[in-house]
Amino acid sequence: MVANPEAPEPPAAAAGGPPDTPSRLDAAREVTAALLNAIEITRVILVDDQAGPRQEPVRTALAAGKTIDIPGAGTPPADASVVELSDWLREHWEELDSNQRRAVYSEALRAVADDPTYTATDPELPSFEVLSYVMADRLAMVTPDEWADEQDELIGDGPDDGVLVLFDLVLGGEREGGMNLLRDLRSRRPEMLGAIITSSVDANRELETQARLAKDHDVAPDSLLLSSKEHLTREGCMRFVDLLRITANSRRLHALRDHVAETAEHYGQQARRRLAEFDDRVLEDIVFRSSHVEGAWEVDSLLRVLNILQREASRTGQLDRGGPSAA
């Protein structure tokens, strides 16, 4: 099945709220869920230096006297200075796993906003918050170090295990470190879906950059997909969903393209044999008389007949042989 869910009609924005922006995110979230379900993707992994939840919102919330549940940490010292609070938080932060850190981070954001319903539809969201909202509960965000230590556990050991991996282009201080990780993943797991997202490429230069990266890193151009993080906004998130759809369909698309190209010559020969069997009276009527009536070039008329015969032979042959289907 080709993954191509229709975007739902966005509902009207709430009175007094930002026009259309919450509904666009919700629409992107709904389409993404349908897309990932269609291709049986249960996990999306983002490898990004900035993927780890930051301590700053947590420290801000604690300094403002907000109560934040940090597992195993209790409460910070009373009347602690900013430096003491930072040291206390850093000590306990290291003891939390990635899921606990993200839970604490989200709680701190809600506390700072003084809004228990704070979600990704609020303004001024960083790109990974938009991505997290659109992906719902499927997204795991890891740093390059976490990826190096846990990638086998993260991606599983099945043939593809329902995983899509997104690499930031600039990783670990390397300008194109994400390409190195993607190429390494492809060499070990060629069936695994992967793509590059980046804030270092203008949204209008994605194709140009994609072609250059493919050439520089010896990757097949049609197997490399790149999206600018400029799309990870409330207004542009549907453009990012386009990347997901193309990534999801790429394997089936390439298989179908290659199969049709490989069999085209065979069915072309069949079409030429059938054309050679045409009675001269029929052929003369098609090539000369009808061309004269239509004002068409005789070669065009003959090519049109040949194309019809080849298409008919190809369709019949594919059905008889159980060829690939895009449906």
Protein Blocks (a to p, Z undefined) as FASTA:
>chain_A
ZZdddcdddddddehiaehklmmmmmmmmmmmmmmmmnopabdcdddfklpccfklmmmm
mmnopacddehklpadehiafklmmmmmmmmmmmpcfklmmmmmmmmmmmmnopakbcfk
bghiafklmmmmmnmmmbccddfklmmmmmmmmnopafnlopacdddfbgghiaklmmmm
mmmmmmmmmmbccddddfkbcfklmmmmmmmmmmmnopafklcccddfklmcfklmmmmm
mmmmmmmmmmmmmmmmmmmmmmmmmmmmmmmmmmmmpcfklmmmmmmmmmmmnopafklm
mmmmmmmmmmmmmmmmmmmnopacfZZ
